[in-house]
Amino acid sequence: MHDALGISCSYMPKFSRNFIKETGDIKKAIELYISEVSKGNFPGEEHIFK
């Protein structure tokens, strides 16, 4: 969750996405995360190790 909210170290793991950077708000970031996972938009190809 720290990675998704962008409150961890300055390093962003490949498998993560900074939802708070996109929304600017913790509640909205969590809502966006849930929405993106539910729709199958996250994780995307750029977040997957092959």
PDBQT receptor file of N, H, CA, C and O in Angstrom, charges set to zero:
ATOM      1  N   MET A   1       0.822  -1.184   0.000  1.00  0.00    +0.000 N 
ATOM      2  CA  MET A   1       0.000   0.000   0.000  1.00  0.00    +0.000 C 
ATOM      3  C   MET A   1       0.872   1.256   0.000  1.00  0.00    +0.000 C 
ATOM      4  O   MET A   1       0.521   2.260  -0.620  1.00  0.00    +0.000 OA
ATOM      5  N   HIS A   2       1.998   1.197   0.692  1.00  0.00    +0.000 N 
ATOM      6  H   HIS A   2       2.283   0.382   1.196  1.00  0.00    +0.000 HD
ATOM      7  CA  HIS A   2       2.895   2.360   0.719  1.00  0.00    +0.000 C 
ATOM      8  C   HIS A   2       3.354   2.742  -0.685  1.00  0.00    +0.000 C 
ATOM      9  O   HIS A   2       3.438   3.925  -1.016  1.00  0.00    +0.000 OA
ATOM     10  N   ASP A   3       3.651   1.731  -1.513  1.00  0.00    +0.000 N 
ATOM     11  H   ASP A   3       3.582   0.771  -1.245  1.00  0.00    +0.000 HD
ATOM     12  CA  ASP A   3       4.077   2.012  -2.881  1.00  0.00    +0.000 C 
ATOM     13  C   ASP A   3       2.948   2.658  -3.676  1.00  0.00    +0.000 C 
ATOM     14  O   ASP A   3       3.174   3.621  -4.407  1.00  0.00    +0.000 OA
ATOM     15  N   ALA A   4       1.741   2.134  -3.536  1.00  0.00    +0.000 N 
ATOM     16  H   ALA A   4       1.557   1.351  -2.942  1.00  0.00    +0.000 HD
ATOM     17  CA  ALA A   4       0.592   2.660  -4.282  1.00  0.00    +0.000 C 
ATOM     18  C   ALA A   4       0.259   4.093  -3.874  1.00  0.00    +0.000 C 
ATOM     19  O   ALA A   4      -0.272   4.864  -4.673  1.00  0.00    +0.000 OA
ATOM     20  N   LEU A   5       0.572   4.443  -2.633  1.00  0.00    +0.000 N 
ATOM     21  H   LEU A   5       1.003   3.817  -1.984  1.00  0.00    +0.000 HD
ATOM     22  CA  LEU A   5       0.300   5.804  -2.165  1.00  0.00    +0.000 C 
ATOM     23  C   LEU A   5       1.514   6.713  -2.309  1.00  0.00    +0.000 C 
ATOM     24  O   LEU A   5       1.437   7.907  -2.019  1.00  0.00    +0.000 OA
ATOM     25  N   GLY A   6       2.623   6.154  -2.754  1.00  0.00    +0.000 N 
ATOM     26  H   GLY A   6       2.685   5.185  -2.990  1.00  0.00    +0.000 HD
ATOM     27  CA  GLY A   6       3.812   6.968  -2.977  1.00  0.00    +0.000 C 
ATOM     28  C   GLY A   6       4.453   7.487  -1.703  1.00  0.00    +0.000 C 
ATOM     29  O   GLY A   6       5.104   8.532  -1.715  1.00  0.00    +0.000 OA
ATOM     30  N   ILE A   7       4.273   6.758  -0.592  1.00  0.00    +0.000 N 
ATOM     31  H   ILE A   7       3.744   5.909  -0.582  1.00  0.00    +0.000 HD
ATOM     32  CA  ILE A   7       4.824   7.224   0.679  1.00  0.00    +0.000 C 
ATOM     33  C   ILE A   7       5.994   6.365   1.148  1.00  0.00    +0.000 C 
ATOM     34  O   ILE A   7       6.426   6.459   2.297  1.00  0.00    +0.000 OA
ATOM     35  N   SER A   8       6.502   5.525   0.244  1.00  0.00    +0.000 N 
ATOM     36  H   SER A   8       6.152   5.448  -0.689  1.00  0.00    +0.000 HD
ATOM     37  CA  SER A   8       7.694   4.754   0.578  1.00  0.00    +0.000 C 
ATOM     38  C   SER A   8       8.914   5.528   0.103  1.00  0.00    +0.000 C 
ATOM     39  O   SER A   8       8.827   6.721  -0.189  1.00  0.00    +0.000 OA
ATOM     40  N   CYS A   9      10.019   4.865   0.027  1.00  0.00    +0.000 N 
ATOM     41  H   CYS A   9      10.090   3.896   0.264  1.00  0.00    +0.000 HD
ATOM     42  CA  CYS A   9      11.256   5.516  -0.425  1.00  0.00    +0.000 C 
ATOM     43  C   CYS A   9      11.080   6.109  -1.820  1.00  0.00    +0.000 C 
ATOM     44  O   CYS A   9      10.031   5.946  -2.444  1.00  0.00    +0.000 OA
ATOM     45  N   SER A  10      12.080   6.777  -2.288  1.00  0.00    +0.000 N 
ATOM     46  H   SER A  10      12.931   6.909  -1.782  1.00  0.00    +0.000 HD
ATOM     47  CA  SER A  10      12.008   7.406  -3.607  1.00  0.00    +0.000 C 
ATOM     48  C   SER A  10      11.984   6.381  -4.742  1.00  0.00    +0.000 C 
ATOM     49  O   SER A  10      11.707   6.736  -5.888  1.00  0.00    +0.000 OA
ATOM     50  N   TYR A  11      12.268   5.135  -4.439  1.00  0.00    +0.000 N 
ATOM     51  H   TYR A  11      12.493   4.847  -3.508  1.00  0.00    +0.000 HD
ATOM     52  CA  TYR A  11      12.269   4.070  -5.436  1.00  0.00    +0.000 C 
ATOM     53  C   TYR A  11      10.853   3.527  -5.631  1.00  0.00    +0.000 C 
ATOM     54  O   TYR A  11      10.188   3.166  -4.660  1.00  0.00    +0.000 OA
ATOM     55  N   MET A  12      10.393   3.468  -6.877  1.00  0.00    +0.000 N 
ATOM     56  H   MET A  12      10.933   3.761  -7.666  1.00  0.00    +0.000 HD
ATOM     57  CA  MET A  12       9.084   2.893  -7.173  1.00  0.00    +0.000 C 
ATOM     58  C   MET A  12       9.292   1.533  -7.835  1.00  0.00    +0.000 C 
ATOM     59  O   MET A  12       9.821   1.465  -8.944  1.00  0.00    +0.000 OA
ATOM     60  N   PRO A  13       8.884   0.451  -7.173  1.00  0.00    +0.000 N 
ATOM     61  CA  PRO A  13       9.061  -0.879  -7.748  1.00  0.00    +0.000 C 
ATOM     62  C   PRO A  13       8.312  -1.012  -9.081  1.00  0.00    +0.000 C 
ATOM     63  O   PRO A  13       7.284  -0.368  -9.290  1.00  0.00    +0.000 OA
ATOM     64  N   LYS A  14       8.835  -1.847  -9.971  1.00  0.00    +0.000 N 
ATOM     65  H   LYS A  14       9.671  -2.370  -9.801  1.00  0.00    +0.000 HD
ATOM     66  CA  LYS A  14       8.235  -2.058 -11.282  1.00  0.00    +0.000 C 
ATOM     67  C   LYS A  14       6.784  -2.523 -11.176  1.00  0.00    +0.000 C 
ATOM     68  O   LYS A  14       5.959  -2.164 -12.016  1.00  0.00    +0.000 OA
ATOM     69  N   PHE A  15       6.466  -3.313 -10.160  1.00  0.00    +0.000 N 
ATOM     70  H   PHE A  15       7.136  -3.605  -9.477  1.00  0.00    +0.000 HD
ATOM     71  CA  PHE A  15       5.136  -3.893 -10.038  1.00  0.00    +0.000 C 
ATOM     72  C   PHE A  15       4.118  -2.930  -9.422  1.00  0.00    +0.000 C 
ATOM     73  O   PHE A  15       2.957  -3.295  -9.239  1.00  0.00    +0.000 OA
ATOM     74  N   SER A  16       4.534  -1.734  -9.110  1.00  0.00    +0.000 N 
ATOM     75  H   SER A  16       5.477  -1.438  -9.259  1.00  0.00    +0.000 HD
ATOM     76  CA  SER A  16       3.656  -0.788  -8.434  1.00  0.00    +0.000 C 
ATOM     77  C   SER A  16       3.311   0.399  -9.332  1.00  0.00    +0.000 C 
ATOM     78  O   SER A  16       3.895   0.592 -10.398  1.00  0.00    +0.000 OA
ATOM     79  N   ARG A  17       2.352   1.175  -8.868  1.00  0.00    +0.000 N 
ATOM     80  H   ARG A  17       1.878   1.018  -8.002  1.00  0.00    +0.000 HD
ATOM     81  CA  ARG A  17       1.922   2.391  -9.562  1.00  0.00    +0.000 C 
ATOM     82  C   ARG A  17       1.539   3.402  -8.492  1.00  0.00    +0.000 C 
ATOM     83  O   ARG A  17       0.864   3.052  -7.524  1.00  0.00    +0.000 OA
ATOM     84  N   ASN A  18       1.958   4.641  -8.654  1.00  0.00    +0.000 N 
ATOM     85  H   ASN A  18       2.506   4.926  -9.441  1.00  0.00    +0.000 HD
ATOM     86  CA  ASN A  18       1.710   5.674  -7.646  1.00  0.00    +0.000 C 
ATOM     87  C   ASN A  18       0.345   6.312  -7.892  1.00  0.00    +0.000 C 
ATOM     88  O   ASN A  18       0.227   7.275  -8.650  1.00  0.00    +0.000 OA
ATOM     89  N   PHE A  19      -0.673   5.771  -7.250  1.00  0.00    +0.000 N 
ATOM     90  H   PHE A  19      -0.576   4.989  -6.634  1.00  0.00    +0.000 HD
ATOM     91  CA  PHE A  19      -2.043   6.247  -7.446  1.00  0.00    +0.000 C 
ATOM     92  C   PHE A  19      -2.279   7.611  -6.806  1.00  0.00    +0.000 C 
ATOM     93  O   PHE A  19      -3.106   8.382  -7.290  1.00  0.00    +0.000 OA
ATOM     94  N   ILE A  20      -1.575   7.916  -5.739  1.00  0.00    +0.000 N 
ATOM     95  H   ILE A  20      -0.902   7.290  -5.346  1.00  0.00    +0.000 HD
ATOM     96  CA  ILE A  20      -1.775   9.219  -5.105  1.00  0.00    +0.000 C 
ATOM     97  C   ILE A  20      -1.208  10.345  -5.968  1.00  0.00    +0.000 C 
ATOM     98  O   ILE A  20      -1.711  11.468  -5.942  1.00  0.00    +0.000 OA
ATOM     99  N   LYS A  21      -0.176  10.042  -6.719  1.00  0.00    +0.000 N 
ATOM    100  H   LYS A  21       0.232   9.129  -6.740  1.00  0.00    +0.000 HD
ATOM    101  CA  LYS A  21       0.381  11.036  -7.636  1.00  0.00    +0.000 C 
ATOM    102  C   LYS A  21      -0.647  11.388  -8.712  1.00  0.00    +0.000 C 
ATOM    103  O   LYS A  21      -0.702  12.524  -9.183  1.00  0.00    +0.000 OA
ATOM    104  N   GLU A  22      -1.452  10.412  -9.089  1.00  0.00    +0.000 N 
ATOM    105  H   GLU A  22      -1.407   9.489  -8.706  1.00  0.00    +0.000 HD
ATOM    106  CA  GLU A  22      -2.483  10.616 -10.103  1.00  0.00    +0.000 C 
ATOM    107  C   GLU A  22      -3.700  11.356  -9.558  1.00  0.00    +0.000 C 
ATOM    108  O   GLU A  22      -4.393  12.051 -10.300  1.00  0.00    +0.000 OA
ATOM    109  N   THR A  23      -3.958  11.205  -8.253  1.00  0.00    +0.000 N 
ATOM    110  H   THR A  23      -3.394  10.640  -7.650  1.00  0.00    +0.000 HD
ATOM    111  CA  THR A  23      -5.189  11.765  -7.678  1.00  0.00    +0.000 C 
ATOM    112  C   THR A  23      -4.953  12.919  -6.715  1.00  0.00    +0.000 C 
ATOM    113  O   THR A  23      -5.785  13.819  -6.601  1.00  0.00    +0.000 OA
ATOM    114  N   GLY A  24      -3.806  12.892  -6.013  1.00  0.00    +0.000 N 
ATOM    115  H   GLY A  24      -3.130  12.161  -6.105  1.00  0.00    +0.000 HD
ATOM    116  CA  GLY A  24      -3.511  13.932  -5.040  1.00  0.00    +0.000 C 
ATOM    117  C   GLY A  24      -4.231  13.780  -3.715  1.00  0.00    +0.000 C 
ATOM    118  O   GLY A  24      -4.216  14.692  -2.889  1.00  0.00    +0.000 OA
ATOM    119  N   ASP A  25      -4.864  12.630  -3.507  1.00  0.00    +0.000 N 
ATOM    120  H   ASP A  25      -4.877  11.889  -4.178  1.00  0.00    +0.000 HD
ATOM    121  CA  ASP A  25      -5.690  12.427  -2.313  1.00  0.00    +0.000 C 
ATOM    122  C   ASP A  25      -5.682  10.940  -1.953  1.00  0.00    +0.000 C 
ATOM    123  O   ASP A  25      -5.853  10.092  -2.829  1.00  0.00    +0.000 OA
ATOM    124  N   ILE A  26      -5.486  10.619  -0.681  1.00  0.00    +0.000 N 
ATOM    125  H   ILE A  26      -5.347  11.308   0.031  1.00  0.00    +0.000 HD
ATOM    126  CA  ILE A  26      -5.406   9.212  -0.254  1.00  0.00    +0.000 C 
ATOM    127  C   ILE A  26      -6.703   8.466  -0.537  1.00  0.00    +0.000 C 
ATOM    128  O   ILE A  26      -6.668   7.367  -1.089  1.00  0.00    +0.000 OA
ATOM    129  N   LYS A  27      -7.824   9.031  -0.178  1.00  0.00    +0.000 N 
ATOM    130  H   LYS A  27      -7.852   9.925   0.270  1.00  0.00    +0.000 HD
ATOM    131  CA  LYS A  27      -9.119   8.353  -0.399  1.00  0.00    +0.000 C 
ATOM    132  C   LYS A  27      -9.352   8.115  -1.888  1.00  0.00    +0.000 C 
ATOM    133  O   LYS A  27      -9.761   7.023  -2.285  1.00  0.00    +0.000 OA
ATOM    134  N   LYS A  28      -9.099   9.112  -2.699  1.00  0.00    +0.000 N 
ATOM    135  H   LYS A  28      -8.767   9.998  -2.377  1.00  0.00    +0.000 HD
ATOM    136  CA  LYS A  28      -9.284   8.968  -4.142  1.00  0.00    +0.000 C 
ATOM    137  C   LYS A  28      -8.290   7.982  -4.732  1.00  0.00    +0.000 C 
ATOM    138  O   LYS A  28      -8.616   7.260  -5.674  1.00  0.00    +0.000 OA
ATOM    139  N   ALA A  29      -7.075   7.943  -4.186  1.00  0.00    +0.000 N 
ATOM    140  H   ALA A  29      -6.810   8.530  -3.421  1.00  0.00    +0.000 HD
ATOM    141  CA  ALA A  29      -6.066   7.003  -4.652  1.00  0.00    +0.000 C 
ATOM    142  C   ALA A  29      -6.510   5.565  -4.406  1.00  0.00    +0.000 C 
ATOM    143  O   ALA A  29      -6.354   4.707  -5.275  1.00  0.00    +0.000 OA
ATOM    144  N   ILE A  30      -7.054   5.305  -3.242  1.00  0.00    +0.000 N 
ATOM    145  H   ILE A  30      -7.181   6.002  -2.536  1.00  0.00    +0.000 HD
ATOM    146  CA  ILE A  30      -7.543   3.960  -2.920  1.00  0.00    +0.000 C 
ATOM    147  C   ILE A  30      -8.731   3.600  -3.803  1.00  0.00    +0.000 C 
ATOM    148  O   ILE A  30      -8.829   2.470  -4.281  1.00  0.00    +0.000 OA
ATOM    149  N   GLU A  31      -9.628   4.545  -4.020  1.00  0.00    +0.000 N 
ATOM    150  H   GLU A  31      -9.549   5.463  -3.632  1.00  0.00    +0.000 HD
ATOM    151  CA  GLU A  31     -10.773   4.310  -4.898  1.00  0.00    +0.000 C 
ATOM    152  C   GLU A  31     -10.319   4.016  -6.327  1.00  0.00    +0.000 C 
ATOM    153  O   GLU A  31     -10.863   3.127  -6.982  1.00  0.00    +0.000 OA
ATOM    154  N   LEU A  32      -9.319   4.765  -6.812  1.00  0.00    +0.000 N 
ATOM    155  H   LEU A  32      -8.877   5.487  -6.280  1.00  0.00    +0.000 HD
ATOM    156  CA  LEU A  32      -8.789   4.537  -8.156  1.00  0.00    +0.000 C 
ATOM    157  C   LEU A  32      -8.131   3.167  -8.235  1.00  0.00    +0.000 C 
ATOM    158  O   LEU A  32      -8.317   2.449  -9.218  1.00  0.00    +0.000 OA
ATOM    159  N   TYR A  33      -7.365   2.795  -7.212  1.00  0.00    +0.000 N 
ATOM    160  H   TYR A  33      -7.214   3.378  -6.414  1.00  0.00    +0.000 HD
ATOM    161  CA  TYR A  33      -6.723   1.474  -7.178  1.00  0.00    +0.000 C 
ATOM    162  C   TYR A  33      -7.778   0.372  -7.292  1.00  0.00    +0.000 C 
ATOM    163  O   TYR A  33      -7.639  -0.538  -8.110  1.00  0.00    +0.000 OA
ATOM    164  N   ILE A  34      -8.813   0.449  -6.490  1.00  0.00    +0.000 N 
ATOM    165  H   ILE A  34      -8.926   1.187  -5.825  1.00  0.00    +0.000 HD
ATOM    166  CA  ILE A  34      -9.880  -0.560  -6.507  1.00  0.00    +0.000 C 
ATOM    167  C   ILE A  34     -10.540  -0.609  -7.882  1.00  0.00    +0.000 C 
ATOM    168  O   ILE A  34     -10.787  -1.687  -8.422  1.00  0.00    +0.000 OA
ATOM    169  N   SER A  35     -10.818   0.549  -8.434  1.00  0.00    +0.000 N 
ATOM    170  H   SER A  35     -10.617   1.425  -7.995  1.00  0.00    +0.000 HD
ATOM    171  CA  SER A  35     -11.442   0.630  -9.750  1.00  0.00    +0.000 C 
ATOM    172  C   SER A  35     -10.559   0.029 -10.840  1.00  0.00    +0.000 C 
ATOM    173  O   SER A  35     -11.039  -0.737 -11.676  1.00  0.00    +0.000 OA
ATOM    174  N   GLU A  36      -9.288   0.368 -10.835  1.00  0.00    +0.000 N 
ATOM    175  H   GLU A  36      -8.897   0.990 -10.156  1.00  0.00    +0.000 HD
ATOM    176  CA  GLU A  36      -8.363  -0.123 -11.854  1.00  0.00    +0.000 C 
ATOM    177  C   GLU A  36      -8.161  -1.636 -11.760  1.00  0.00    +0.000 C 
ATOM    178  O   GLU A  36      -8.049  -2.305 -12.787  1.00  0.00    +0.000 OA
ATOM    179  N   VAL A  37      -8.115  -2.178 -10.555  1.00  0.00    +0.000 N 
ATOM    180  H   VAL A  37      -8.206  -1.635  -9.720  1.00  0.00    +0.000 HD
ATOM    181  CA  VAL A  37      -7.979  -3.622 -10.375  1.00  0.00    +0.000 C 
ATOM    182  C   VAL A  37      -9.276  -4.318 -10.806  1.00  0.00    +0.000 C 
ATOM    183  O   VAL A  37      -9.233  -5.345 -11.484  1.00  0.00    +0.000 OA
ATOM    184  N   SER A  38     -10.408  -3.769 -10.420  1.00  0.00    +0.000 N 
ATOM    185  H   SER A  38     -10.443  -2.935  -9.869  1.00  0.00    +0.000 HD
ATOM    186  CA  SER A  38     -11.707  -4.357 -10.770  1.00  0.00    +0.000 C 
ATOM    187  C   SER A  38     -11.929  -4.408 -12.283  1.00  0.00    +0.000 C 
ATOM    188  O   SER A  38     -12.489  -5.372 -12.803  1.00  0.00    +0.000 OA
ATOM    189  N   LYS A  39     -11.486  -3.366 -12.978  1.00  0.00    +0.000 N 
ATOM    190  H   LYS A  39     -11.030  -2.583 -12.555  1.00  0.00    +0.000 HD
ATOM    191  CA  LYS A  39     -11.646  -3.292 -14.434  1.00  0.00    +0.000 C 
ATOM    192  C   LYS A  39     -10.592  -4.111 -15.183  1.00  0.00    +0.000 C 
ATOM    193  O   LYS A  39     -10.712  -4.323 -16.389  1.00  0.00    +0.000 OA
ATOM    194  N   GLY A  40      -9.569  -4.567 -14.472  1.00  0.00    +0.000 N 
ATOM    195  H   GLY A  40      -9.472  -4.394 -13.492  1.00  0.00    +0.000 HD
ATOM    196  CA  GLY A  40      -8.492  -5.321 -15.101  1.00  0.00    +0.000 C 
ATOM    197  C   GLY A  40      -7.430  -4.435 -15.740  1.00  0.00    +0.000 C 
ATOM    198  O   GLY A  40      -6.608  -4.911 -16.523  1.00  0.00    +0.000 OA
ATOM    199  N   ASN A  41      -7.449  -3.148 -15.406  1.00  0.00    +0.000 N 
ATOM    200  H   ASN A  41      -8.117  -2.761 -14.771  1.00  0.00    +0.000 HD
ATOM    201  CA  ASN A  41      -6.465  -2.215 -15.957  1.00  0.00    +0.000 C 
ATOM    202  C   ASN A  41      -5.147  -2.215 -15.191  1.00  0.00    +0.000 C 
ATOM    203  O   ASN A  41      -4.124  -1.775 -15.716  1.00  0.00    +0.000 OA
ATOM    204  N   PHE A  42      -5.166  -2.701 -13.971  1.00  0.00    +0.000 N 
ATOM    205  H   PHE A  42      -5.997  -3.058 -13.545  1.00  0.00    +0.000 HD
ATOM    206  CA  PHE A  42      -3.966  -2.778 -13.144  1.00  0.00    +0.000 C 
ATOM    207  C   PHE A  42      -3.907  -4.144 -12.509  1.00  0.00    +0.000 C 
ATOM    208  O   PHE A  42      -4.910  -4.586 -11.948  1.00  0.00    +0.000 OA
ATOM    209  N   PRO A  43      -2.809  -4.825 -12.565  1.00  0.00    +0.000 N 
ATOM    210  CA  PRO A  43      -1.547  -4.392 -13.144  1.00  0.00    +0.000 C 
ATOM    211  C   PRO A  43      -1.563  -4.524 -14.662  1.00  0.00    +0.000 C 
ATOM    212  O   PRO A  43      -2.218  -5.401 -15.226  1.00  0.00    +0.000 OA
ATOM    213  N   GLY A  44      -0.830  -3.636 -15.298  1.00  0.00    +0.000 N 
ATOM    214  H   GLY A  44      -0.298  -2.923 -14.840  1.00  0.00    +0.000 HD
ATOM    215  CA  GLY A  44      -0.664  -3.674 -16.742  1.00  0.00    +0.000 C 
ATOM    216  C   GLY A  44       0.628  -4.376 -17.107  1.00  0.00    +0.000 C 
ATOM    217  O   GLY A  44       1.395  -4.782 -16.234  1.00  0.00    +0.000 OA
ATOM    218  N   GLU A  45       0.861  -4.515 -18.385  1.00  0.00    +0.000 N 
ATOM    219  H   GLU A  45       0.237  -4.186 -19.094  1.00  0.00    +0.000 HD
ATOM    220  CA  GLU A  45       2.088  -5.172 -18.859  1.00  0.00    +0.000 C 
ATOM    221  C   GLU A  45       3.346  -4.542 -18.276  1.00  0.00    +0.000 C 
ATOM    222  O   GLU A  45       4.325  -5.236 -17.998  1.00  0.00    +0.000 OA
ATOM    223  N   GLU A  46       3.318  -3.214 -18.090  1.00  0.00    +0.000 N 
ATOM    224  H   GLU A  46       2.523  -2.651 -18.315  1.00  0.00    +0.000 HD
ATOM    225  CA  GLU A  46       4.501  -2.517 -17.577  1.00  0.00    +0.000 C 
ATOM    226  C   GLU A  46       4.790  -2.828 -16.110  1.00  0.00    +0.000 C 
ATOM    227  O   GLU A  46       5.853  -2.472 -15.603  1.00  0.00    +0.000 OA
ATOM    228  N   HIS A  47       3.856  -3.486 -15.426  1.00  0.00    +0.000 N 
ATOM    229  H   HIS A  47       2.992  -3.775 -15.839  1.00  0.00    +0.000 HD
ATOM    230  CA  HIS A  47       4.020  -3.815 -14.006  1.00  0.00    +0.000 C 
ATOM    231  C   HIS A  47       4.361  -5.287 -13.765  1.00  0.00    +0.000 C 
ATOM    232  O   HIS A  47       4.530  -5.706 -12.619  1.00  0.00    +0.000 OA
ATOM    233  N   ILE A  48       4.462  -6.060 -14.826  1.00  0.00    +0.000 N 
ATOM    234  H   ILE A  48       4.325  -5.720 -15.757  1.00  0.00    +0.000 HD
ATOM    235  CA  ILE A  48       4.626  -7.520 -14.707  1.00  0.00    +0.000 C 
ATOM    236  C   ILE A  48       6.053  -7.919 -15.059  1.00  0.00    +0.000 C 
ATOM    237  O   ILE A  48       6.625  -7.435 -16.036  1.00  0.00    +0.000 OA
ATOM    238  N   PHE A  49       6.623  -8.816 -14.241  1.00  0.00    +0.000 N 
ATOM    239  H   PHE A  49       6.159  -9.209 -13.448  1.00  0.00    +0.000 HD
ATOM    240  CA  PHE A  49       7.922  -9.417 -14.538  1.00  0.00    +0.000 C 
ATOM    241  C   PHE A  49       7.661 -10.678 -15.374  1.00  0.00    +0.000 C 
ATOM    242  O   PHE A  49       6.769 -11.467 -15.061  1.00  0.00    +0.000 OA
ATOM    243  N   LYS A  50       8.436 -10.851 -16.418  1.00  0.00    +0.000 N 
ATOM    244  H   LYS A  50       9.160 -10.210 -16.672  1.00  0.00    +0.000 HD
ATOM    245  CA  LYS A  50       8.254 -12.045 -17.269  1.00  0.00    +0.000 C 
ATOM    246  C   LYS A  50       9.415 -12.977 -17.134  1.00  0.00    +0.000 C 
ATOM    247  O   LYS A  50       9.439 -14.030 -17.771  1.00  0.00    +0.000 OA
TER     248      LYS A  50
